[in-house]
Amino acid sequence: MKVEARIFFIVAGFAVLMAAAYWAWAVLDSDFGGRPEPVGIVALILTGGLAFLAGSYMQFVARRIEPRPEDREDAEISDGAGELGFFSPGSYWPIGMAATAALAAVALAFFHIWLLVIALVALLITIGGLVFEYHTGPSHD
């Protein structure tokens, strides 16, 4: 997690640095009349803050868990071998989730509340289908 935290901290620093450069450029540009355009500056600062937040969380978690092979300098490639988890090879639920998420985006773009409600209900159904795809119920031993 330490590597990921560093990446997020680099992105946060870059975004804040670009916000300062954007502000300076906007002040020097004659089209703005000496007043910087605030939306881009705020967006870059908030991007930096969000990246810093994610990096801080990852650094916080990295202190409390055992170092992964990616975090150790002396790790071998074979240290990362083994099962990483179960991933369904033939699930159609992600396609349904993508379609309903796209439908929700279209509903938001055209501000059709009735379509947004339908899309959100369909999205909840597809998320439930994905989560419970391999659920067999409680075992009665």
C-alpha positions in Angstrom: 0.0 0.0 0.0 3.0 2.3 0.4 3.6 2.4 -3.3 0.0 3.4 -4.0 0.1 6.0 -1.3 3.2 7.6 -2.9 1.5 7.6 -6.2 -1.5 9.5 -4.8 0.8 11.9 -3.0 2.6 12.7 -6.2 -0.7 13.3 -8.0 -1.8 15.6 -5.2 1.4 17.6 -5.3 1.2 17.8 -9.1 -2.4 19.0 -9.0 -1.6 21.7 -6.4 1.4 22.8 -8.4 -0.7 23.0 -11.6 -3.3 25.0 -9.7 -0.6 27.6 -8.8 0.7 27.6 -12.4 -2.9 28.0 -13.7 -3.6 30.9 -11.3 -0.3 32.6 -12.3 -1.1 32.1 -16.0 -4.6 33.4 -15.6 -3.4 36.5 -13.8 -0.8 37.3 -16.4 -3.2 36.6 -19.3 -4.8 39.8 -20.6 -8.0 38.1 -21.6 -9.1 37.8 -17.9 -8.2 41.4 -17.1 -5.9 40.5 -14.2 -8.6 38.4 -12.5 -8.0 34.6 -12.4 -10.7 32.3 -13.6 -11.8 30.5 -10.4 -13.4 27.3 -11.6 -10.2 25.7 -12.9 -8.2 26.7 -9.9 -10.8 25.3 -7.5 -11.1 22.1 -9.5 -7.3 21.5 -9.4 -7.1 22.2 -5.7 -10.0 19.9 -5.0 -8.3 17.2 -7.2 -5.2 17.6 -5.2 -7.1 17.3 -1.9 -8.9 14.2 -3.0 -5.7 12.6 -4.1 -4.1 13.5 -0.8 -7.1 12.1 1.1 -6.8 8.7 -0.8 -3.0 8.7 -0.3 -3.4 9.4 3.4 -5.9 6.6 3.8 -3.6 4.1 2.0 -0.6 5.2 4.1 -2.8 4.8 7.3 -3.7 1.3 6.2 -0.2 0.4 5.2 1.1 1.0 8.7 -1.4 -1.4 10.2 -1.1 -4.4 7.8 1.8 -6.7 7.1 4.0 -5.5 4.2 3.0 -7.0 0.9 5.6 -8.2 -1.6 5.1 -5.0 -3.5 6.2 -3.0 -0.5 9.4 -4.9 0.3 12.7 -4.3 -1.3 13.9 -7.9 -0.8 10.8 -9.6 -2.2 11.0 -12.2 -5.0 8.5 -12.6 -7.8 7.5 -15.9 -6.3 6.4 -14.2 -3.1 3.4 -12.8 -4.9 2.4 -16.2 -6.3 -0.9 -17.9 -5.3 -4.6 -17.4 -5.5 -5.7 -13.7 -5.5 -9.4 -14.3 -5.3 -12.3 -15.7 -7.2 -13.3 -13.9 -10.4 -16.4 -15.2 -12.3 -15.3 -16.3 -15.8 -18.7 -16.1 -17.5 -20.8 -13.5 -15.6 -23.1 -11.3 -17.6 -24.0 -9.1 -14.6 -21.2 -6.5 -15.4 -22.7 -6.0 -18.8 -26.1 -5.3 -17.2 -24.5 -3.0 -14.7 -22.7 -1.0 -17.4 -25.9 -0.7 -19.5 -28.0 0.5 -16.5 -25.2 2.9 -15.4 -25.2 4.3 -19.0 -29.0 4.6 -18.9 -28.7 6.5 -15.6 -26.1 8.8 -17.2 -28.4 9.5 -20.1 -31.3 10.2 -17.8 -29.1 12.7 -15.8 -27.9 14.3 -19.0 -31.4 14.9 -20.3 -32.8 15.4 -16.8 -35.6 12.8 -17.1 -36.3 11.9 -13.5 -38.7 9.1 -14.4 -36.0 7.4 -16.4 -33.4 8.0 -13.7 -35.6 6.3 -11.1 -36.0 3.3 -13.5 -32.3 3.2 -14.2 -31.4 3.4 -10.5 -33.8 0.5 -9.6 -32.3 -1.5 -12.5 -28.8 -0.7 -11.3 -29.6 -1.9 -7.8 -31.0 -5.1 -9.2 -27.9 -5.7 -11.4 -25.6 -5.0 -8.4 -27.6 -7.4 -6.3 -27.4 -10.0 -9.1 -23.6 -9.6 -9.3 -23.1 -9.8 -5.5 -25.4 -12.8 -5.0 -24.5 -14.6 -8.2 -22.9 -17.5 -6.4 -24.8 -17.3 -3.1 -26.4 -20.6 -2.3 -28.1 -19.6 0.9 -27.4 -20.7 4.4 -26.3 -24.3 4.8 -28.5 -26.4 7.2 -26.1 -29.0 8.6 
